[in-house]
Amino acid sequence: MSTAKPYWVFGYGSLMWNPGFAAPETSPARLQGWHRAFCIYSEHYRGTPQKPGLILGLLPGGACRGLAHRLPREKYEEVRRYLIVREIDNDGVYEEAVRPIRLANGRTVQSLVYLADRTHRQFAGKLPLDRTVKLVRQGKGATGTSLAYVENTVAHLRALGLRDAALEELARRAAA
């Protein structure tokens, strides 16, 4: 098993449009074996404990397309600390893992990915669409609304030439 540092991070939600660091390279990418799902109650970034929002997680099965950002070598440890604070410390609902991803140029690289912790109390699992819409409409937290999060995800997938009918339907219903 290689102990090489993973110099990429895979974004499938807000990491696509707001990685929070200057990436020396960004590429469309695909993560095999995992799919994007609104399966996490947000009590910090996109909601509160009293009125949780809903955010994305990665769940087993299928494949997920998103963006990969290369971590800067000269600030590697600083960026890694930032990602841990952002993705793990605030809610603790993600687990950091290293998985192979395929970049748009066909190259496969090892990447940091943030998977939904299915044992965490904020793990929502698959919810009925009506409940999902309600949570997206009510969620407002430290970094904005759940609705803006859904709309940004849809917009960035479209910019990559990707369509996600379920996410588009969620955005349409939640905005109505």
Summary of the structure (lengths in Angstrom):
residues: 176
radius of gyration: 15.5
end to end distance: 49.9
largest distance: 49.9
contacts: 557
relative contact order: 0.22
helix: 32%
strand: 36%
